[in-house]
């Protein structure tokens, strides 16, 4: 968030790539944490409640990164009058980790 505020204050489109890179890092950290917490929950059902709370916190932080990227892209448009060059694929693949019917039923 600080980086995107710096981009806004300086109107420096060169730094927008850094904001996008940071968002990719945040997405990767979220995906890693999601997998780890999912493992803890499957190992011991008593972990489900605390891990779920942590997942909500992590998801909200990941969304902040997405919003910061959207702000950076808007700043790019304000400064240059053009849209950002390439569409970015979503780095967060957690919706693909667990597919319906793939978890063993106990």
C-alpha positions as CSV (number, residue, x, y, z in Angstrom):
1,X,0.0,0.0,0.0
2,X,2.9,2.4,0.8
3,X,4.4,1.8,-2.6
4,X,1.2,2.7,-4.4
5,X,0.8,5.8,-2.3
6,X,4.4,6.8,-3.3
7,X,3.5,6.2,-7.0
8,X,0.4,8.4,-6.6
9,X,2.4,11.2,-4.9
10,X,5.2,11.1,-7.4
11,X,3.1,10.2,-10.5
12,X,6.1,7.9,-11.4
13,X,4.8,5.3,-13.8
14,X,8.2,3.6,-13.7
15,X,7.4,2.3,-10.1
16,X,4.1,0.7,-11.1
17,X,5.9,-2.5,-12.2
18,X,7.2,-2.8,-8.6
19,X,3.6,-2.6,-7.3
20,X,2.6,-5.3,-9.7
21,X,5.6,-7.5,-8.7
22,X,4.7,-7.0,-5.0
23,X,1.2,-8.1,-5.7
24,X,2.5,-11.3,-7.3
25,X,4.6,-11.9,-4.2
26,X,1.6,-11.4,-1.9
27,X,-0.4,-13.8,-4.1
28,X,2.3,-16.4,-3.9
29,X,2.6,-16.0,-0.1
30,X,-1.2,-16.3,0.3
31,X,-1.3,-19.5,-1.9
32,X,1.5,-21.0,0.2
33,X,-0.2,-20.1,3.5
34,X,-3.5,-21.4,2.2
35,X,-2.0,-24.8,1.4
36,X,-0.2,-25.0,4.8
37,X,-3.3,-24.1,6.8
38,X,-5.4,-26.5,4.8
39,X,-2.9,-29.3,5.7
40,X,-3.1,-28.3,9.4
41,X,-6.9,-28.5,9.2
42,X,-6.9,-31.9,7.6
43,X,-4.4,-33.3,10.1
44,X,-6.4,-32.2,13.2
45,X,-10.0,-30.9,13.1
46,X,-9.3,-28.9,16.2
47,X,-7.3,-26.6,14.0
48,X,-10.2,-25.7,11.7
49,X,-11.5,-22.7,13.7
50,X,-8.1,-20.9,14.3
51,X,-6.9,-21.8,10.8
52,X,-10.1,-20.4,9.2
53,X,-9.6,-17.1,11.1
54,X,-6.1,-17.0,9.8
55,X,-7.3,-17.7,6.2
56,X,-9.8,-14.8,6.4
57,X,-7.0,-12.5,7.6
58,X,-4.6,-13.6,4.9
59,X,-7.3,-13.3,2.2
60,X,-8.0,-9.7,3.2
61,X,-4.3,-8.9,3.0
62,X,-4.2,-10.5,-0.4
63,X,-7.2,-8.3,-1.5
64,X,-5.4,-5.2,-0.3
65,X,-2.6,-6.1,-2.7
66,X,-5.1,-6.5,-5.5
67,X,-6.7,-3.1,-4.7
68,X,-3.2,-1.5,-4.6
69,X,-2.5,-2.9,-8.0
70,X,-5.8,-1.5,-9.3
71,X,-5.0,1.9,-7.9
72,X,-1.5,1.8,-9.6
73,X,-3.2,0.9,-12.9
74,X,-5.6,3.8,-12.5
75,X,-2.6,6.1,-11.8
76,X,-0.9,4.9,-14.9
77,X,-4.0,5.8,-16.9
78,X,-4.2,9.3,-15.3
79,X,-0.6,10.0,-16.0
80,X,-0.3,8.5,-19.5
81,X,-3.8,8.5,-20.8
82,X,-3.4,4.8,-21.8
83,X,-4.4,1.5,-20.3
84,X,-1.7,-0.7,-18.8
85,X,-0.1,-2.7,-21.6
86,X,-0.8,-6.3,-20.8
87,X,-3.5,-8.1,-19.0
88,X,-2.1,-9.9,-15.9
89,X,-3.2,-13.4,-15.1
90,X,-4.3,-14.0,-11.5
91,X,-1.4,-15.3,-9.4
92,X,-3.7,-16.8,-6.8
93,X,-4.6,-20.3,-7.7
94,X,-6.3,-21.4,-4.5
95,X,-9.6,-21.9,-6.2
96,X,-7.9,-24.8,-8.1
97,X,-6.3,-26.5,-5.1
98,X,-9.4,-28.3,-3.9
99,X,-11.9,-29.4,-6.4
100,X,-15.4,-30.6,-5.5
101,X,-15.3,-34.3,-4.8
102,X,-11.5,-34.6,-4.4
103,X,-11.4,-34.8,-0.6
104,X,-11.8,-38.2,1.0
105,X,-15.0,-38.6,2.9
106,X,-14.6,-40.0,6.4
